[in-house]
């Protein structure tokens, strides 16, 4: 497997999102453990950005798998990275 710019950018975008998500989960666990903390904390703050992010990641995955055109097959990583960025805004 060769590592091109698209794979590296998509992996960095995924790592940024999962780092943000783990920070939100830690904060929620800390507030739940404290006396008088909230019972259930929903990590998703904005459902529009969440839906947009999931949709963009799926569109990028379809572009990478099906390669409908040479341009879309080459630049599949752009919607994937934008989707992870949108997911960062959602949590």
N, C-alpha and C positions, 0 to 999 in steps of 0.2 A: 504494500500500500504506500502510495506516495503522499507526502504531506505538501499540499499547495496552500496558497494564501487563504483560500476560502475555508478550508478545514480548520486552519489555525484561528481565523477570525471567529468562526462559529463556535469553536471550543472555548475561546476566551469569553465570548458572550454568554455561553452556558455557565461557565464558572462564576462569572459576575452575578448572574441571576441566582444560582444556588447558594452563593455566599450571602447574598441579601436575604434569601428565604430562610437560611439557617439562623441569621441574626434576628429575624422577626420571630421565628419559633422559640429561640432562647429567651427573648424578651417576654413572649407570651407565657412561657413556662415559669419564668421568674415572677411575673405578676400573679400567676395562678398559685404559686407556692407561698407568696406573702400573705399575711393575715388580712382578710377583707378583700382579697384580689378577685378579679372577675372570674366567673365560672368557665365560660367558653369564649375564647378569643378567635375570631375569624381572621385568618391572615390576609384574605383578599379584601382590599379596600375599595377598588374600583373595578366593577365587573365589565365595563366597556373595554378597558385596557387589557384585562385578562382574556376576554373573548377574542379581541384583536390579535393578541400575542399568540394564542393557541392557533388561530387561523393562519397567521403568517408562517409559523413554524411548519404547519401541515402543508401549506402551499410550497414552501421551500423544499420539503421532503419529496413532494410529488415532482417538482422540477428536477431534483437530483436523480430520482429513480426513473422517471419516464423520458426525460430529455426531449420535450416537445419541439424545441428548436435548439440550434447550437448556442445561441445567445443565452437562453434560459437555462440550458444545461450547464453552461460555464459559470453563470452568476447566480446559482441557486442559493448561495450563502448569504446574499443580501436580505431576502425576506426572513431567513432563519435568524440572522443577527438582529434585525429590526423587531422580530417577534420576541426574542429574549429581552430586548430593551423595553418593549411594551409590558412584558411580564414583570420586569423590575419596577415599573411604575404602578403596577396593579397591587403589589404587596406592600 
